[in-house]
Amino acid sequence: MEYLRLLAEATAGLVVGVEERDPATLSHRPSMRGVKTLVAAFAAPESPRHRDASVLSAAGPLLDRLERMQRPDGLFDSENLASPPDTCFTVNDAALVLDVIAAHPDPLLEGVAERIRALLLRTVEALLVGGVHTPNHRWELTAGLLRLHALTGDARLRDRADEWLAEGIDLQADGLYSERSPNYAAYVSNPSLLVIAEATGEERYRDAVRRNLAATLDLLEDDLQVETVQSRRQDQTERFDGRSFLSQFREFAVADGDGRFAAVVRAILDRGVTEPEIHLAEALARPHLAGALPASVPWSSSGTAVFASSGLVRVRAGAVSASVFGGSDVPRHRRIASGLANSAVLVRARRGALVVEAVRVSPHFFGLGPFRPESIVAGPRIALSSRVEAGYHQPLPASARRPDGDYELGSEGRFFGSMSFPSRSSSTVALETRAAVSVDEDGVELALDFAGTDTSWVGEIVLRPGGVLSGVEEPADGAFLIPAGGTARYRVGAETLEIGPGTGSAPDRPPVFDPGELVEYVGGRDRIEGLRLLVTGRTSAPAVLRLRFS
């Protein structure tokens, strides 16, 4: 079949790279992935290296490396020490390799299979009691438990898997998992839930994946980049390539006859498959993945998609695509941390190859940093709003005073001090920020309005590099300033973007984007890579920023 041939040829091309890597430099996950690559290239009938014994010569040293790295308790160390979930990434890869060998047996693979089985059996006792760190780890670990149950028949493994499954799948109403991460959906939650569905025979786990993929369609750009601004994981500041979802989209395109998913699969194949060894191993173990695709149906069209649980609105208007985000966790938790959606990006927009990576707004207000909306309301004009406060604390009442001056160290919400803050009254200074965002075929308009204290603010527009920028001045810190009344122009190929109007700068409007004390106090950096443009203003007057494509 053409699909298998394409994957097999690409995987065979990876064999030399696996052979050339020194196993001593690899951790357990790339070691097992190397074994998977070699076995898939050897086993696939469509592979140029099919049943070429030399392909398996590198498998022995990789398995040696895995056996040396496996701890006496059966677990593996990586960044997380003695990690059950990290071990299960290797367990699930190893079990998939056994599935490939079972579907395409060959005497030369028997020794590989025997060593993999022994490695898997050594993990059982530790995984029966092992815990996790993150939401997606539960499903990776559960999939590993169920694969080991299929291998051993040990009922304890199924019972432990059922304990995890009893917590319920963390799929939000908008179709994204609780971590909102395309990366972890593609690499962990979705593939794990498909294994769980097959092992348990329960359709609800397949349906969770189906719903996530349907939601992902509205996050997918024409170049197959997936929106990540809403993510609570590392990919919130990274680009994510939707080609990683290939096997999952193909699963449901074939099984359900879904033309939208088929269109995505064809777009991935046209653009070029990434990580072909993953998808080849899946297809060799589950031949239905190579089945005929239904006719394609466009996966995107003009309109608005609301991800209410994630605080994200996606808009397509002709050739313009935009994301409007108001789902940061920072206002609620008052910190920036792993596992939270930290982004202050309000708008992303693109047309063709011209990409606006970010629009952010930061009032200068007690170091509280950029405008991160606490609410987002979809409509013809998408409404974003937040209120921030800072206090000046009054003297302690007589009943709370201490003659030794030794008061409790605590937080007043913004900073810490030995001040017994709960016992004090305070005078509050507040700032409300409101934005109304409209998207049409010409671009994006952002209207800003403020209430409360009078202070300066800076708007930052970050452009993806690769074009020609004009109509700007360059102040300090590598950012460009749009002059008062002026318009910046940015050209990428045949696409042009006009940004403005500019407001210039003045002593009362310093062109400095404030990332906030949460970042700066520890010497951190909250810089979005790209060409940075700034506009300035004061909260005493409304302002409008327009991004117009032509």
N, C-alpha and C positions, 0 to 999 in steps of 0.2 A: 504494500500500500504506500501511496505517496507520502503520507504523514510519517509513517515509520521510517521510510527511506530517508527523508529529510533529517529526522532526528538522529538516525543511526549514522549517517555520514558526518554530521556535525560532532557527534560524540566520539566517533573514531578519530576525528581530528584533534581531540583533547588528550588522546592516549600519550603522545610524546611528552606533553607537559607534565602529566602525572609521573611518567618514568623519570623525568629529569629532576624532579623535586626530591630533596633529601628528606626521607621520612623522619630523621632525627629533629628536623625543624618544625614538624607539624604537631598540632594538638589532636585530640581524639576525633573531633568532628571533621576536619579536612582529611584526616587519615581514612575514615570510613567512607567519606565521599569519594576519595580516590578509588577505593575498592569498588564502590558502586559504578563509577565510570568505567573501570576496566571490565567488570562483569557484564555490564550492559553492552559495551562495544563488542565483546566476545560472543554474547548470547544472541544478539539480534540477527535474524537471517538476512536482513537488509543491509547489515554493516559491511563495509569493505574489509573489516578485520574479523569477520564471523569465523569462529572456531580456529583462529590463529593462535596457536599455543604461546607465542611470544608475548601476546597481550597480557597474559596472566603472570608473567615473570615478575612484575612489580607488585603484584598483590601480596606475595609472601612477606617482603620487608614491611609493607604497610600493616599487615596483620601482626607481625612481630612487634611493631611499634605500639599498636593498640594493646596487645597483651602486656607489654611492659608498663604502659601507662595506667592500666586498670588496677585500682586499689584492691587490697585484700577483701574489702567489703563489697567489691563489685562495681563501685562507683568510679567516676572519672573526675579529676580536677580540671578546672579551666579558670576563668576569672572568678567564678563562684567555686569554692572548695567543696569537695565531697557532695556534688550537686545532683540530686535526683532528677530535676527537670533537664539539666544540661546532659546528663547521662542518657536521658530518654530521647534526645535528638539523635544520638548515635544508635540507641536501641531501635528506633523506628527506621532509620536508614538501613541498619543491619537486617531487620526483619523484611524490609522491602527487597533487599538483595536475595534473601532466601526465597521470597516469592518469585523473583525472576528466575532463579535457578530451578525451582520446582516447575515453572511453566516451560523452561527451555533446558532440560537436563543434558548434561554431557559429562563423561567420566572425568575430564580435566577440571570440572567444577566441584567434584565431590569433596576434595580436600579443603577447598575454600569454604564450602558449606559446613563441613564438620567443625572447623575452627570458629566460624561465626556462631554456630549453635552453642558451643562451649562458652564463648564470651557472653552470650545472652543469658545462659543459665546462671552465670555467676552474679548477675544483677538482681535476681529475683528477690532475695531476702531483704536487700536494702530498699528496693522500690516498694515493697509491701508496707514499709513504715515511713518512707520518705515524704517530705513536705515540699512546698513550693514557695516562690516569691511573688509572682505576678499572676493576674487573672488568666492569661493565655497558657501559663505553665500547667494549669489544671488539666487542660485538654491534651497537651503534649504528653503529660504523665499518664493520663487515662488511656490514651491510644497505646502507649508502651505497655501498660499493664494488660490490655486486651490482646495485644500481639503475643505477649509472653504466655497468656492463658491459652491462646490457640496453639502455641508451641508445646506447652507442658501439660495442659489439662488441669493445672492446679487451681482448685475452686477458690482459694484464698485471693488469687489475683483478680478474679471476676468480682468478688465481694468488695475488694478495695476500690476497684474501678467504679462500682455502683455507689460507693460513699461519695466519691468526687462528683459523679453525675447527679446525685441527689441535690446538689447545690443549685442546679439549674444553669442553663447556658446564658451567658451575659450578653445576649443580643438586645440592643436597644430597640425602641419602637421605630426608629428611623432606619434600621437595617445595619447599623454599625455596631461592632462589639464595644464594650465599655471602655476599652483603651483607644478606640476610634482610629486605630493605626492600620493603614493599608499594608505596611510591611508585615506586621504580626498576623493580620488576616490571611495574607497570601502564603506565608511561610509556616505558620503555626496553627491558628485556630481552624481555618478551613480544611487543610489536609488532615488534621487530627480528627475533626468531626466526621469527615468522610470515612476514615478508618473505624471510628466509633459506630457510625451508622451501619457499616458492613458487618461489624462484629456482633452488634446487638439486634440487628434487623429492624431497628426503629427509624421510621421515616422522618421523625421530627428533627433528627440531627442533620439529615440531608436538607431538610427544609430551611434550617438555619443558614446553611451555606448558600442555598439558592437565594434567600432573601438578602444576604450580604452581597452577593454578586450583582443582584438587581440594583441595590443601592450604589454599588461601585460604578455602575454605568453612568450615573449622574456626577461622579467625581472624575470621570475619565475625559481627558482632552483628546483632540484629534491625533496628536502625536504619541498617544498612549501614556503620557505622564498622568499620574493620579494626584489629586489634591490631598495635601497633608497638613494644612494649617490647623485643622481641628484635632490633630493627633495628640495623645497624652504620652507618647513615647518619643524615642530619639528622632524618628523621621519627621517630627513636626518642623524641623529646620532644614530638611533635606528634600531633594527631588526623589520621587519614587516611580520606577518604571513598571507600568501595568502589565508588561509581558510576563512578569512572574506569575500571573494568574492563569497562564495558558491551560494547564491541565484541568483546572476547576471550571473555566468557561467551557472547555470542550466537553467535560463530563455532562453538563446540563444541556448544552447545545444538542448533543447526540441523544441523551436520554429523554429530554422534554420536547425536542424539535423546536427549540427556542432560536428564532432567527436573529434576534439581537445578539445573543451570545455567540452565534455562528459568525456574525459580522466582526465581532471582536477577535475571534480566533483567526479569521482570514487576515485581518489587519496585522495581527502579531506575526503570522507566517510571512506576509508580504514585507514587513519591516525587518524580519530576521529574529530567530528565536535566541533568547538568552538562556544559559544554563540548560542546554539540551539534554544533558545526562539525567537530570531530574525527571524531565518529561518522558524520555525514552524508557527509563526504568518503570515509571508509572504505567506506560502503555504496554510494556512487555508483560507486566504482572496482571494487568487488567485490559485484556484485548478490546473490550468494548470502546475504549477511548480512541481507537483507530477507526471507529465506525464512520459512516458517511455523514457529512454535515447537512443540515437543512439549508434551504435558500436563505440568504442574508436579508435582514431587515435593519434599517438604520438604527443604531443604538442611541443616537442623540437627535434632538430637534429643538427648535426655539421654544423657550418656556422657562419656568422657574421650578426648582426642586428645593424643598425645605427639609433640612435635617434638624428637626426641632430639638431632639435630645442632645445634639452636638452644638447647637447655636450657630449653624452654618446655613447660608442660603446660596444656592448656585443658580446662575442666570445665563441662559444662552439667548442671544439676540442677533440673528443672522450669523455673521462670521465672528462676532464678539462673544467671548466667554469670560465670565467673572465669578469670583467668590467673594461673599460678604460675610465676615466672621464676627460673632459676638459671643463666643462660647468659652472664653478663657476661664480657667479655674482660679486664677490669681486673686480676683476681687473677693471671692468667698473665703479662700484659705490664707490670704495675705502672705503668701510666700511663693517663691519660684523653686520648683522641685521636680525630681524624677517622678513620673506617674501623673503629673498635672499637665493640662494644656496651658502653656505659658505664653503663647504668642500674643503680641499686641498688634498684629497685622489686622487692619480693618478691611482692606480690599486688595484683591489680586485681579488682574485683567490681562487679556491677550487677544490678539488677532493675528492669525498666521504665526510667523516667526517672531513677531514683536511682543515681548512679554514684560508686563509690569509686575515685578516680583512682590512688591509690597507698597501699601500706603499706610503710614502710621502717623499719629498725632500725639504730641507730648506737651501738655501744659507744664509750666514751671510752678509746681505746687508742693512744697515741703518734701521734695525728693521722692514723691510717690510714683513717679515714672509715667509711662505712656497711658493714654486713654485705652482702657480695656473695658468694653461694654459689659454691664451686668444684665442687660436685656437686649433682645433683638426681636423685632416684629416684622414679619414679611408683608409685602404689599407692593403696589406700584413704586412707592418710595420706601425702601427698607429702613426702618427706624432703629437706631442704636442709642443707648443712653447709659450713663453711670453717674454716681455721686460719690465724691471722696471728701473726707473730713480730716482735719487736724485740730488739735486742741492746745490751748494755753492753760496750764493747771494752776488752780488757786491754792492759797495756804491751807494747810491741814486744820480741821476743826480742833478745838482745845482737847477734846476727848481722845484724839488720835496722835497727839504729839508725844515725843519721847525725849526725855532730858539728855540721853546719850546720843541723839541724832541718828540712831541706827534703825533705818527703815527697810522694809522688805524690798528686795530686788525683784522687779517684775516688768511686764510689758504693758504699755498703754495702747498697743495696737500698731504703732509705728516704730517705736524704739523702746529700749529697756533703761531702767534707772532705779536706784535705791530711793524710791520716792513714795512707796505705799499708794500707788495711783488709785486703787479702788476707794480709798478713803477721801479723795479730793473731788471737789467740783471743778469743772473746766469751762472755758469759753471756747466755743467751736467756730472754726473757719471752714467754710464749705465751698465746693465748686461742683456744679452740675455741667456735664458735657453731653451734648446731643448731636447726632449726625443723621442726616437723611441721604440715602444713597439711591440713585436711579441709574439703571443700565438700559441702553438701547443700542441700535445697530451702529451708532456713531461712537459709542464709548460709555464713559462713566462720569457722573456728576456727584460730588460729595459736598453737601451743604452743612456747615458747622454752626452751632449756636451754643451759647454758654449762659449760665446764671450763677451768681455768687460773686466771689472775690475777683477783683481785676488783676490779671497777671498776663504775662506773655505766653505764647505757645509756638511750637514749631511743628510743621508738617514735613514728613519725609516721604519721598517717592523714590523707590529703588527699581532701576531698569536692568533687565538681563543684558550683560555685555554682548558686543558684536555689532553694534550699529554706530551711527554718526550723530553726535549730539551738538546742537548749536543753540544760540540765544541765551547763554547762561554766563554767570560770573563764578569764579572759583575762590571762595574764602578759605579759611583754615580747615584742617582735619579732613581734607580730601573730598569734601562735598561741594556740589555746585549750587549756587544761589540763583533763583529766577528773579531778575530785576523787577522793580516796582512797575506795574502795568504791563510787564513783558510776558512773552510766551516762549517756553522752551520747545524745541523741536528735536525729535529723535527719529532717525530713519534706519530701518532694517530691510534691505532688499527693496521690494515694491511698497512696503508698508511705512506709513508715517504717523507719528503720534505728536499731538500738540498738548502741552501741559501748562496750565495757568489759570487765572492771571497771577503773576508774581506780585509780591508786596515789598520787595527789597528788604532792607534791615535798618535798624536804628538802635540807639542805646536802650530804648524800651522794648525792642524786639530783637534780642540777640539770636543769631542763627546757629544755635547749638541744640541738638536733639538730646534730650535728657532721658537716659535709659532707666533711671531710678536708682535709689539708694540700695535696693535689694541686690542690684548688680554691681554698682560701683564700690560699695563699702568693702567688698572682698576682692577688689581689683578685677572684677569680671568684665565681660565684653558682650554686648548685645547688638552685634553688627550684622546686618543682612548683606551678603556679598552682592556686589553689583555697582552700577553707577548711581550715586546718591544725589538727589536733588532736594533742596529745602525751600519751603515757603514759611513766612513768619506772620504773626498777628498778635492781637490782644483779645482777651476774653470779653472786653467791653463792647465788641462789635461782632456781628455775624460775618461769616466768610464762605466763599464758594470756591471749590477746586474742581476744574474740569480736565478730563483726560479724553481727547478726541482723536479717533483713528481716521485715517484717510488713505 
